[in-house]
């Protein structure tokens, strides 16, 4: 028997290397690719293959599906078939948040903006499609309103729109216009009374009918004086429901001026006895005001002195300047009997007070025949003839402040005196 060898031919087995499908979010780096092996014999595994398993993938980074191609392995025992897998790129999240904004009641809305969070690579808003638009919760009263962004799309992003807030703040009103204030007598307070109100409210919005009310005024100080500044110390606003959209500011409010007249004290003059003579100069005067007072003895009597009510001598002059204290005061003119010759000696002329505010006295030692007053232009502003006595009192509160010439005609002649009228 002859035995002849035959041959057993072992052909390569089929081995399939399939790239595993993978996924990533737009903007991320590729994950590490892997593969699944199908067809290993015995206990073979990838370590029984030669070469290095590598992957290439279809280029691109936009959202979509891209082929993953394995390669690089060889084996004498296997016919290796490489099967592509897929890389799926999903959209990234992009948040578009409306920026908070603010405006003052009555203004138009500001230009709304948004903040983007989540852009990948070097993307920006120009890489999105559509137009970013904003809508806001309706309303114009002071308060908070939502701002809603919308209008943008992108294949590479899942866009999440987040609302912002528009805050409408109350509007500040300022006081304009002018006002005048009543003059007042000194009372130790700064309280002031408005005489004429021409105040306005500035910066009103829309056609809101808001008015200024409860206005309180105060002098800058309580002491007497002229042209004292008067301030608005408080005020309120009122009107329809829109008044809640305003606040009132005192900053820059107009001021005015007025006079606080100094307190007046009473000067009482008494002739002791009244049948023996007359006195002039009594009245109400400010502290420190110089008052010309005069005592005129009747025929057969003469003046002795001025005293207070306690008998203290104040002056031995029949006519003298008395400085008014800060209290009411009574002065007494003391007269005594004289002979006829002495009574006729008095022929002086006195004009007081000077300066004068309201009234003027003229006292002469002889009979007054006429009194004429003219301003410095020569215009006669007062005249009285045949007075029939030695004293006259007339009002000057209707005179303009200034200097006047007083012509005093008596039985002994004419004298000219200057008179100053003040306010």
Residue, then its C-alpha position, 0 to 999 in steps of 0.5 A: x500500500x502506497x500512501x500519498x499525502x494530500x493537502x489541507x488548505x486553510x483559507x483566511x476567515x472573514x473578520x469584520x471591523x465595524x467602527x462604533x457609532x459615536x456622538x458629540x455636542x457641537x463645539x466639543x472635541x471628537x470622542x475617542x473612537x472604538x470598533x466592534x470585531x466580528x469573526x474572531x476564531x478560537x480565542x483570537x482577539x485584536x492582539x492577534x492582528x498586526x498593525x494599528x487600528x486607526x480611524x478617520x472621519x468625514x470632515x465637518x463640525x456643523x450639526x449633522x452625521x459624519x462617517x467614521x472609517x476604521x483601518x490599519x489592521x492586517x492578518x494572515x488568518x483573516x480577511x478583514x472587512x472594515x465597516x464605517x460607523x457614524x459620528x452624530x454632532x448634536x446642537x449645543x445649547x445657546x442661551x439668549x438672555x434679554x439684558x435688564x433695562x431701566x427708564x424714567x416714567x415718560x421716556x421712550x423705551x431704551x434700545x433693548x440688548x441681550x447677552x449670549x452664553x454658549x457660543x462655540x469656537x469663534x461663533x457670535x451673533x452673526x452666525x445665527x439666522x433670523x433677527x433678534x427682536x424684543x417684546x415687552x409687557x405693556x404698560x407705562x406706569x412706574x413698575x417692572x415689566x418683562x422683556x422677551x427676546x426671540x427671532x433667532x435660529x440656528x442648526x448648530x444651537x438649541x436656542x433658549x430665550x430668557x426674559x429680562x426686566x424693564x424697570x420704569x422709575x418714578x419721574x422727578x418733578x422740579x418747581x419752576x415759575x415764581x411767587x411773591x410773599x406778603x410783608x409782615x410785622x415781626x413775630x419771632x417766627x419764620x412763617x411766611x404767607x404767599x401773596x401771588x402764586x405763579x409756580x409751575x411744575x417742570x418736566x411733566x410727562x405726557x399730558x398728566x394733570x398734576x398740580x402743586x399743593x400744600x406749599x409751605x414757605x419760610x423766611x431765611x431768618x426770623x429777625x426784622x429786615x428788608x429783602x429777606x429770602x423766602x424759601x419753599x420748605x415743603x410742598x406736595x403734588x396731587x392729581x389723578x392716578x398718574x401722580x404715583x409716577x412722580x416725586x417732587x424735588x425741592x432742589x433748585x426751587x425758586x425763592x422770593x424776598x419780603x420784609x419783616x418789619x421791626x416790632x413797634x413799641x408805643x411812646x406815650x407823651x403826657x403834658x402835666x398839666x394838659x392845660x399848661x402845654x402840648x406835646x408832640x411825637x407820641x406814636x409807635x416806633x422801632x427799637x433804636x429809632x430816633x424820635x423827635x419829641x417836643x413840648x410847647x408851653x401854652x401862653x403864661x407857662x414855660x417848659x421845665x423838663x421831661x421825666x419818666x413816670x417815676x419822676x426821673x429826668x430824661x431831658x431838660x430840652x423841650x425838643x430833643x431826640x429820644x432813642x426808642x427802647x425795646x419796650x413801651x414807654x411814657x414820658x411826661x412834660x413838666x410845665x410851670x407858670x411864667x409871665x407874658x414876656x417870657x412866654x413870647x420869647x419862644x420862636x423856634x421851628x421843629x420838624x420831626x421825625x426826620x427821616x419819616x416813614x408815615x407822618x411828620x410834625x412841625x412845631x413852631x414857637x410862633x403862629x404858622x401861616x403856611x407849609x409847602x413841600x416840594x420834591x427836588x424837581x420843584x413839584x409841590x406835593x403838599x401845601x397848607x395855608x392859614x394853619x391857625x396854630x403853632x403845630x401841624x401834623x401831616x401824612x407822608x406815607x403816600x410820598x415816594x422815598x427821597x429828599x423833599x424841601x419843606x417851606x415853613x412860613x411863620x409870623x417871624x419869617x420863612x424857614x426851609x428844611x430838608x425832609x427825608x421820606x423812607x420806607 
